[in-house]
Amino acid sequence: MVDDRVSGSTHTHGHSLWDRVVEEVRRLFIIFIYLWAMFALFILDETVILRQRGIMFSPRAGFAAINAIALAKVMLVADDLNVLRWVPKRPMIYRIVIESACMAVLFIGFNVLEHLVVGYFEHKTVATSLPVLGGEGLLGMICVAIIMFFAIMPFIACRHISRELGPGRLKAMLFETKVGNSG
């Protein structure tokens, strides 16, 4: 098996198209689950805060799933296109921080683009189509970017560590019990 550390995917020369499709779907599913959990927690937090202030808020469970699948695909494509190939070879922490920051910016950019496209079809102006992120204005957008940066960082870190350890090693370390180890 050839480990393609640049794109983050593992492709085996000679494997069928079906095997590659299954691998891509597996990667998409893993990213989706992480993002869905993260967005669901954001919605839960928003619900708790609003209810504490006496505002009844109906959680948008569909929002978390739809955004998670859309952004998982964006993340997968960005990873496959190796958009961070310009990052110099430095210690892993630099790549994790830079990739986390880029993903936060990419997520916010796609959120803004999504709102602009919906606004276009609803015949709204650009100003009324822009999303309200973290409150109004630049400060709200910066706050959301910082939250996204730190929220996506554990996923990015695990992915980089997994690549360094080699195929299947992190999974084995996390999910398999070693017989004979006393601690």
C-alpha positions in Angstrom: 0.0 0.0 0.0 1.4 3.4 -0.9 0.8 6.1 1.7 0.2 9.4 -0.1 1.1 11.8 2.7 0.7 14.8 0.6 -3.0 14.4 -0.1 -3.8 12.6 3.1 -5.4 9.7 1.3 -4.2 6.2 1.0 -4.5 4.7 -2.4 -3.4 1.3 -3.4 -2.1 0.9 -6.9 -4.1 -1.7 -8.7 -7.2 -1.5 -6.5 -10.5 -1.2 -8.2 -12.5 1.9 -8.6 -15.0 0.4 -6.2 -12.3 0.2 -3.5 -11.3 3.9 -4.0 -15.0 4.9 -3.9 -15.5 3.0 -0.6 -12.3 4.7 0.8 -13.5 8.1 -0.2 -17.0 7.5 1.3 -15.3 6.3 4.5 -13.2 9.4 4.7 -16.3 11.6 4.0 -18.3 9.8 6.7 -15.5 10.3 9.3 -15.3 14.0 8.6 -19.1 14.3 8.5 -19.5 12.7 11.9 -16.9 15.0 13.5 -18.5 18.2 11.9 -22.0 17.0 12.7 -21.2 16.5 16.4 -19.4 19.9 16.5 -22.4 21.8 14.8 -24.9 19.9 17.0 -23.0 21.1 20.1 -23.1 24.7 18.8 -26.8 24.4 18.4 -27.2 22.9 21.8 -25.2 25.8 23.3 -27.3 28.3 21.5 -30.5 26.6 22.7 -29.4 26.6 26.3 -28.3 30.3 26.2 -31.5 31.5 24.6 -33.7 29.4 27.0 -31.8 30.9 30.0 -33.0 34.3 28.7 -36.6 33.1 28.3 -36.4 32.8 24.5 -37.9 29.5 23.3 -35.7 28.2 20.6 -36.4 25.3 18.4 -33.1 23.5 17.7 -32.3 23.2 14.0 -31.1 19.6 13.9 -31.3 19.5 10.1 -28.9 22.5 10.0 -26.2 20.6 11.7 -26.5 17.6 9.4 -26.8 19.6 6.1 -23.9 21.9 7.0 -21.8 19.0 8.2 -22.2 17.0 4.9 -21.6 20.1 2.8 -18.4 21.2 4.7 -17.2 17.6 4.9 -17.2 17.5 1.1 -15.4 20.9 1.0 -12.8 19.6 3.5 -12.3 16.3 1.5 -11.9 18.2 -1.7 -9.4 20.7 -0.2 -7.5 17.7 1.3 -7.4 15.9 -2.1 -6.4 19.0 -4.0 -3.6 19.5 -1.4 -4.4 23.2 -1.1 -1.8 23.5 1.7 1.2 22.3 -0.4 2.7 25.8 -0.1 3.2 25.3 3.7 6.9 24.7 4.3 8.0 21.5 5.9 8.2 22.4 9.5 7.3 20.7 12.7 3.8 19.1 12.6 2.3 21.7 15.0 2.8 24.4 12.4 0.9 22.4 9.7 -1.9 21.7 12.2 -2.3 25.3 13.2 -2.1 26.6 9.6 -4.5 23.9 8.3 -7.0 24.6 11.2 -6.9 28.4 10.4 -7.4 27.7 6.7 -10.3 25.4 7.3 -12.0 28.0 9.7 -11.6 30.6 7.0 -12.9 28.2 4.3 -15.9 27.2 6.4 -16.8 30.9 7.0 -16.3 31.7 3.3 -18.6 28.8 2.3 -21.2 29.9 4.8 -21.1 33.5 3.4 -21.3 32.1 -0.2 -24.2 29.9 0.7 -26.2 32.8 2.1 -25.4 35.0 -0.9 -26.6 32.3 -3.4 -29.8 31.8 -1.4 -30.3 35.5 -1.2 -29.8 35.8 -5.0 -32.5 33.3 -5.6 -34.8 35.0 -3.1 -34.1 38.3 -4.9 -32.4 39.9 -1.8 -29.6 42.4 -1.9 -26.1 41.4 -1.1 -26.3 43.3 2.2 -29.4 41.6 3.4 -28.1 38.2 2.3 -25.0 38.2 4.3 -25.2 35.9 7.4 -25.1 37.2 10.9 -22.1 35.3 12.4 -21.6 35.6 16.1 -23.6 38.8 16.3 -23.3 41.7 13.9 -20.1 42.9 12.3 -16.5 42.0 12.0 -16.1 41.2 15.7 -18.8 38.5 15.5 -17.1 37.0 12.4 -13.7 37.0 14.2 -15.3 35.2 17.2 -16.8 32.6 15.0 -13.5 32.1 13.2 -11.7 31.6 16.4 -14.2 29.1 17.7 -14.1 27.2 14.4 -10.3 27.3 14.5 -10.1 25.6 17.9 -13.1 23.3 17.2 -11.5 21.8 14.1 -8.0 21.6 15.4 -8.4 18.2 17.2 -9.6 16.6 14.0 -6.8 18.1 12.0 -4.2 17.0 14.6 -5.5 13.4 14.7 -5.4 13.3 10.9 -1.7 14.5 10.8 -0.7 12.2 13.6 -2.4 9.3 11.9 -0.5 10.0 8.7 2.8 10.1 10.5 2.1 6.8 12.3 1.1 5.0 9.1 -2.0 3.3 7.9 -4.2 1.8 10.7 -1.7 2.6 13.6 -3.7 5.3 15.3 -6.9 3.3 15.0 -5.2 0.3 16.5 -3.8 2.5 19.3 -7.2 4.0 20.1 -9.5 1.0 19.6 -7.5 -2.2 20.3 -6.6 -3.6 23.6 -3.0 -4.9 23.9 -2.7 -8.1 25.7 0.0 -8.3 28.3 0.3 -4.6 29.0 -0.2 -3.7 32.6 -0.3 0.0 32.0 
